[in-house]
């Protein structure tokens, strides 16, 4: 869990600082929507002892807590906070748009038949989108 926290914190620092010095406030990011993938009736990937929906929720909640701790001026909005909730894909986007989010973080995991910790998906991909702020 300590390693996971360090990875999440490092990723957040890179995302929110946007190539700025750590002592400067993140430019333009005031609202972040965090989407814990899957949930409720949709378990996502299944491991021997875990389900993607549970791991994604834990990471999403921890990410939000880290943002609130290190970037208190940033408002954090979650698409779900419990395992019982299932949020349709269109609703997840609606939540981000309704709240005029500056950043949308969607957390998902992959499963692998290999027990090796360095196993990766064939083509890991990430996208980042921004929209101009109205002045």
FITI-199770 format. One record per residue (C-alpha): residue in three letters; x negated, z, y. Coordinates in steps of 0.05 Angstrom, whole numbers. Example, Ala and Ser with C-alpha at 12.3 -4.5 7.8 and 13.67 -1.06 7.14 Angstrom:
2
<node><resn>Ala</resn><px>-246</px><pz>156</pz><py>-90</py></node>
<node><resn>Ser</resn><px>-273</px><pz>143</pz><py>-21</py></node>
//
This chain:
135
<node><resn>Unk</resn><px>0</px><pz>0</pz><py>0</py></node>
<node><resn>Unk</resn><px>-59</px><pz>14</pz><py>46</py></node>
<node><resn>Unk</resn><px>-85</px><pz>-57</pz><py>36</py></node>
<node><resn>Unk</resn><px>-15</px><pz>-85</pz><py>50</py></node>
<node><resn>Unk</resn><px>-11</px><pz>-45</pz><py>114</py></node>
<node><resn>Unk</resn><px>-79</px><pz>-71</pz><py>137</py></node>
<node><resn>Unk</resn><px>-59</px><pz>-143</pz><py>121</py></node>
<node><resn>Unk</resn><px>7</px><pz>-137</pz><py>158</py></node>
<node><resn>Unk</resn><px>-26</px><pz>-104</pz><py>218</py></node>
<node><resn>Unk</resn><px>-80</px><pz>-157</pz><py>221</py></node>
<node><resn>Unk</resn><px>-29</px><pz>-213</pz><py>217</py></node>
<node><resn>Unk</resn><px>13</px><pz>-181</pz><py>271</py></node>
<node><resn>Unk</resn><px>-46</px><pz>-172</pz><py>317</py></node>
<node><resn>Unk</resn><px>-63</px><pz>-246</pz><py>311</py></node>
<node><resn>Unk</resn><px>9</px><pz>-268</pz><py>321</py></node>
<node><resn>Unk</resn><px>27</px><pz>-223</pz><py>379</py></node>
<node><resn>Unk</resn><px>-39</px><pz>-227</pz><py>417</py></node>
<node><resn>Unk</resn><px>-40</px><pz>-303</pz><py>415</py></node>
<node><resn>Unk</resn><px>-116</px><pz>-307</pz><py>425</py></node>
<node><resn>Unk</resn><px>-116</px><pz>-254</pz><py>480</py></node>
<node><resn>Unk</resn><px>-160</px><pz>-193</pz><py>483</py></node>
<node><resn>Unk</resn><px>-130</px><pz>-133</pz><py>446</py></node>
<node><resn>Unk</resn><px>-124</px><pz>-93</pz><py>511</py></node>
<node><resn>Unk</resn><px>-77</px><pz>-145</pz><py>541</py></node>
<node><resn>Unk</resn><px>-2</px><pz>-147</pz><py>530</py></node>
<node><resn>Unk</resn><px>25</px><pz>-204</pz><py>487</py></node>
<node><resn>Unk</resn><px>47</px><pz>-260</pz><py>532</py></node>
<node><resn>Unk</resn><px>120</px><pz>-280</pz><py>530</py></node>
<node><resn>Unk</resn><px>139</px><pz>-243</pz><py>466</py></node>
<node><resn>Unk</resn><px>192</px><pz>-193</pz><py>481</py></node>
<node><resn>Unk</resn><px>240</px><pz>-200</pz><py>421</py></node>
<node><resn>Unk</resn><px>222</px><pz>-210</pz><py>348</py></node>
<node><resn>Unk</resn><px>272</px><pz>-222</pz><py>292</py></node>
<node><resn>Unk</resn><px>246</px><pz>-202</pz><py>223</py></node>
<node><resn>Unk</resn><px>281</px><pz>-232</pz><py>163</py></node>
<node><resn>Unk</resn><px>270</px><pz>-198</pz><py>96</py></node>
<node><resn>Unk</resn><px>282</px><pz>-256</pz><py>49</py></node>
<node><resn>Unk</resn><px>335</px><pz>-255</pz><py>-4</py></node>
<node><resn>Unk</resn><px>373</px><pz>-189</pz><py>-14</py></node>
<node><resn>Unk</resn><px>438</px><pz>-165</pz><py>-45</py></node>
<node><resn>Unk</resn><px>461</px><pz>-214</pz><py>-99</py></node>
<node><resn>Unk</resn><px>399</px><pz>-258</pz><py>-90</py></node>
<node><resn>Unk</resn><px>337</px><pz>-225</pz><py>-121</py></node>
<node><resn>Unk</resn><px>288</px><pz>-282</pz><py>-106</py></node>
<node><resn>Unk</resn><px>226</px><pz>-284</pz><py>-151</py></node>
<node><resn>Unk</resn><px>226</px><pz>-236</pz><py>-210</py></node>
<node><resn>Unk</resn><px>164</px><pz>-200</pz><py>-232</py></node>
<node><resn>Unk</resn><px>155</px><pz>-155</pz><py>-292</py></node>
<node><resn>Unk</resn><px>171</px><pz>-93</pz><py>-252</py></node>
<node><resn>Unk</resn><px>194</px><pz>-119</pz><py>-184</py></node>
<node><resn>Unk</resn><px>240</px><pz>-166</pz><py>-148</py></node>
<node><resn>Unk</resn><px>222</px><pz>-208</pz><py>-87</py></node>
<node><resn>Unk</resn><px>281</px><pz>-180</pz><py>-47</py></node>
<node><resn>Unk</resn><px>253</px><pz>-109</pz><py>-52</py></node>
<node><resn>Unk</resn><px>181</px><pz>-128</pz><py>-35</py></node>
<node><resn>Unk</resn><px>204</px><pz>-172</pz><py>24</py></node>
<node><resn>Unk</resn><px>248</px><pz>-115</pz><py>51</py></node>
<node><resn>Unk</resn><px>190</px><pz>-65</pz><py>46</py></node>
<node><resn>Unk</resn><px>143</px><pz>-113</pz><py>82</py></node>
<node><resn>Unk</resn><px>195</px><pz>-130</pz><py>135</py></node>
<node><resn>Unk</resn><px>210</px><pz>-57</pz><py>151</py></node>
<node><resn>Unk</resn><px>135</px><pz>-39</pz><py>152</py></node>
<node><resn>Unk</resn><px>121</px><pz>-99</pz><py>197</py></node>
<node><resn>Unk</resn><px>176</px><pz>-77</pz><py>245</py></node>
<node><resn>Unk</resn><px>149</px><pz>-6</pz><py>246</py></node>
<node><resn>Unk</resn><px>79</px><pz>-31</pz><py>262</py></node>
<node><resn>Unk</resn><px>105</px><pz>-75</pz><py>318</py></node>
<node><resn>Unk</resn><px>143</px><pz>-16</pz><py>348</py></node>
<node><resn>Unk</resn><px>81</px><pz>28</pz><py>343</py></node>
<node><resn>Unk</resn><px>29</px><pz>-21</pz><py>371</py></node>
<node><resn>Unk</resn><px>74</px><pz>-63</pz><py>416</py></node>
<node><resn>Unk</resn><px>129</px><pz>-15</pz><py>441</py></node>
<node><resn>Unk</resn><px>151</px><pz>-65</pz><py>494</py></node>
<node><resn>Unk</resn><px>173</px><pz>-114</pz><py>439</py></node>
<node><resn>Unk</resn><px>244</px><pz>-106</pz><py>414</py></node>
<node><resn>Unk</resn><px>250</px><pz>-113</pz><py>338</py></node>
<node><resn>Unk</resn><px>314</px><pz>-140</pz><py>307</py></node>
<node><resn>Unk</resn><px>324</px><pz>-143</pz><py>231</py></node>
<node><resn>Unk</resn><px>368</px><pz>-191</pz><py>192</py></node>
<node><resn>Unk</resn><px>378</px><pz>-136</pz><py>140</py></node>
<node><resn>Unk</resn><px>355</px><pz>-64</pz><py>132</py></node>
<node><resn>Unk</resn><px>380</px><pz>-48</pz><py>61</py></node>
<node><resn>Unk</resn><px>379</px><pz>-81</pz><py>-7</py></node>
<node><resn>Unk</resn><px>455</px><pz>-83</pz><py>-11</py></node>
<node><resn>Unk</resn><px>459</px><pz>-134</pz><py>45</py></node>
<node><resn>Unk</resn><px>459</px><pz>-209</pz><py>31</py></node>
<node><resn>Unk</resn><px>454</px><pz>-252</pz><py>93</py></node>
<node><resn>Unk</resn><px>467</px><pz>-327</pz><py>88</py></node>
<node><resn>Unk</resn><px>412</px><pz>-372</pz><py>114</py></node>
<node><resn>Unk</resn><px>455</px><pz>-398</pz><py>171</py></node>
<node><resn>Unk</resn><px>470</px><pz>-326</pz><py>192</py></node>
<node><resn>Unk</resn><px>395</px><pz>-309</pz><py>194</py></node>
<node><resn>Unk</resn><px>383</px><pz>-366</pz><py>243</py></node>
<node><resn>Unk</resn><px>445</px><pz>-346</pz><py>283</py></node>
<node><resn>Unk</resn><px>418</px><pz>-275</pz><py>291</py></node>
<node><resn>Unk</resn><px>353</px><pz>-301</pz><py>320</py></node>
<node><resn>Unk</resn><px>388</px><pz>-351</pz><py>366</py></node>
<node><resn>Unk</resn><px>441</px><pz>-301</pz><py>389</py></node>
<node><resn>Unk</resn><px>387</px><pz>-251</pz><py>408</py></node>
<node><resn>Unk</resn><px>343</px><pz>-305</pz><py>441</py></node>
<node><resn>Unk</resn><px>284</px><pz>-284</pz><py>398</py></node>
<node><resn>Unk</resn><px>215</px><pz>-305</pz><py>420</py></node>
<node><resn>Unk</resn><px>190</px><pz>-301</pz><py>348</py></node>
<node><resn>Unk</resn><px>223</px><pz>-305</pz><py>280</py></node>
<node><resn>Unk</resn><px>186</px><pz>-276</pz><py>220</py></node>
<node><resn>Unk</resn><px>214</px><pz>-292</pz><py>151</py></node>
<node><resn>Unk</resn><px>183</px><pz>-253</pz><py>94</py></node>
<node><resn>Unk</resn><px>180</px><pz>-284</pz><py>24</py></node>
<node><resn>Unk</resn><px>136</px><pz>-276</pz><py>-37</py></node>
<node><resn>Unk</resn><px>116</px><pz>-320</pz><py>-95</py></node>
<node><resn>Unk</resn><px>113</px><pz>-303</pz><py>-169</py></node>
<node><resn>Unk</resn><px>57</px><pz>-323</pz><py>-215</py></node>
<node><resn>Unk</resn><px>49</px><pz>-321</pz><py>-290</py></node>
<node><resn>Unk</resn><px>-23</px><pz>-301</pz><py>-279</py></node>
<node><resn>Unk</resn><px>-39</px><pz>-226</pz><py>-275</py></node>
<node><resn>Unk</resn><px>-100</px><pz>-242</pz><py>-232</py></node>
<node><resn>Unk</resn><px>-94</px><pz>-215</pz><py>-161</py></node>
<node><resn>Unk</resn><px>-125</px><pz>-278</pz><py>-131</py></node>
<node><resn>Unk</resn><px>-71</px><pz>-325</pz><py>-160</py></node>
<node><resn>Unk</resn><px>-40</px><pz>-368</pz><py>-105</py></node>
<node><resn>Unk</resn><px>18</px><pz>-416</pz><py>-97</py></node>
<node><resn>Unk</resn><px>-1</px><pz>-490</pz><py>-103</py></node>
<node><resn>Unk</resn><px>12</px><pz>-505</pz><py>-30</py></node>
<node><resn>Unk</resn><px>21</px><pz>-442</pz><py>13</py></node>
<node><resn>Unk</resn><px>51</px><pz>-461</pz><py>79</py></node>
<node><resn>Unk</resn><px>69</px><pz>-427</pz><py>144</py></node>
<node><resn>Unk</resn><px>104</px><pz>-454</pz><py>205</py></node>
<node><resn>Unk</resn><px>106</px><pz>-425</pz><py>275</py></node>
<node><resn>Unk</resn><px>156</px><pz>-450</pz><py>326</py></node>
<node><resn>Unk</resn><px>164</px><pz>-432</pz><py>398</py></node>
<node><resn>Unk</resn><px>215</px><pz>-452</pz><py>450</py></node>
<node><resn>Unk</resn><px>201</px><pz>-454</pz><py>525</py></node>
<node><resn>Unk</resn><px>225</px><pz>-393</pz><py>563</py></node>
<node><resn>Unk</resn><px>277</px><pz>-408</pz><py>616</py></node>
<node><resn>Unk</resn><px>252</px><pz>-389</pz><py>685</py></node>
//
